[in-house]
Amino acid sequence: MADVIKEQWRLPKFRRVGRSLVTQGMRYRAPFILVKPQTYMNLSGSAVTSLLASTPLDPSSELLVLVDDLDLPLGTLRLRARGSAGGHNGLKSVEAALGSDEYARLRIGIGPLPDDAPDQADWVLTPFAQTELSQLADLLPSLVDAVECWMSEGIEIAMNRYNRRGTTE
């Protein structure tokens, strides 16, 4: 997702900053930073810690975390202003880094886990099938639009506009 945003918004190349890749730009007359952690997902809070150490921001209104989510059906978007990590280890890591669940998140459905999947971790790391890739590609414009809406109009409007079920249900 970060790569798609970088390309569509014509941002500079990512550069390594600590354990993340970072680029930045201006959007809606405001500066922003796009961070792509280069850690295991369950350690992604370290990217937030690094960001907060170098950039003063209010996570409750100026941070949007994008994650894939096995608990949501493929093609589902779910924006939330705050709340539980819901068993998602990446969000647990971010919450631990912030000491709070007061930050926006955009969950991107990649589930459900098939009944015959031997191991959740192995299944999540398995490449998508061609039909799944096609469905995710169709979702990308909405994902970028949802991020833009969050930036320009806020989380409440973004949630009302973009929280929807995928077409696979």
N, C-alpha and C positions, 0 to 999 in steps of 0.2 A: 504494500500500500504506500509506504513512504516513497518508494521509487516512482510510483505513478504520480503522486503529488509533485515530486521534484520535477518530473518531466513536463507535466501539464502546466505548472506554474513557472517553468523555465528558470529554475533555481540553479545556483552554482553547484559544482560537483560536491559530493559529500567529502568531508575531511575527517580524519580520525581525531577524536578528542577523548582521551581516556579509553574506556571500553565501549565507546559509541561512535557512530558516524553521524556527523552533524552538518546541516546546511541552514542557511537563513535567508530571509528576504523581507519584503514589505507587502502587505496585503491590507486593503481597506485602510490605508494610511497609518498602519500600525506595524511595528516590527514583529516578526515571529521567528521561532527556531524550530526546525524539524529535526528530531532526534531518532536515530535508529540504533537501538541497543545491539551490541555484538556479543552478548552473553547468552547463556542458557535462559530460556523464558522465565524460569523460576528465580532468576537473579536480576530481572529487569529493573527492580527498584534502585539498583546501583546507578543506572542512567539518570534516574530522577534525582538522586542524591547529588550526583555530579552537576547536573543542570542547576539545581537550587544553590549550590555552592558558588556558581559563577554568574547567576542571573537572578536578580530579585524579581520574584513573581508570586502572585497569590494563587496557589494550586486550586482553590475552590472556584475560581472564575477564569484563570488563565492557563490551565493545563487540561489537555484532552489526551487521554491514553487510548490507543487503538489496539485491540487484541482479537485474535481468532478465538472462537468459543465452540467447543465440542458439544456444549449443552443446548446450543441453538441450531435449528435445522439449516442446512446449506442454503445460502441466499437470504438469510434473515439479518436485518440490521436492528440493533437495539442501542439507542443512546440513553444514558442515565446521567443525572447531575451529581449523584453521590450514591453510596450504598454499599452493600456487602460485596465482597470478592466472589461470593457464590461458589466457592470451591476452586476458583481459577488461581493457580499458583503464581502466575505473573502479576495478577491484581493483588494477591496477598503480599507479594514482594513490594509493590508500589505503595500499598497501604502501610506496610511496616516502615518504609523509607520516609513517608510523609508523617507517620504517627496519626493518620486520620483517613477516613473514607470519604472525605469532602473533596472530591475531584471528579471531573466529568470523564466518562469512558464511552467508547464506541465499540461495541461487541459485534463481531462479524461471524455469523454462523458457519461452521464447517461440519456440523454433525448431521445425524446422530452416529454414535459409535455402533458399528454393526454387531449383531448378536454373536457372530462367529469370530470377532476380533480377539486374538489371543491376549493381547496386551495393549492397553490404551496408549502408552508412550510410543510403542512401535507403530501403531496404526496412525497416530498423528504425524509421524515422520515419513510415512509412506506417500509417494507422489500421488497427486490427484489423478483420477481417471479423466479422459478427454471430455466426457460430458460434464463432469464437475468443473473442469477448467473453463469450459464454455460458459457455464452458469455464473462462475465467479467473474469472468471477463465482462459479462452483461451487467453485473452489479457495480463494477468499478466507477462508472460515471455518477451513480447515486452516492457512492461512498465519498467521492471527492466533493460532490455538491453538499453532502451532509457536513463535512468538515468546514467548507466555506460558510455554510449557514451558521454553524456554531460560532465561527469567528466574527461574522458580520451582524448576526441577529441574536445570538445567545442560545444557551442550551434548551430553554423551554420551547422556543419556536422550532429549533432543530428537532427536538423530540417529537413534537406534534406533526412535523412535516415528514420525517424520515423513518420513524419507527414503523416497520411493516413486516409482514411475513413474506418469505420467499415463495416462489412459484412452485416449489417442489411439494408443498403440502396439499 
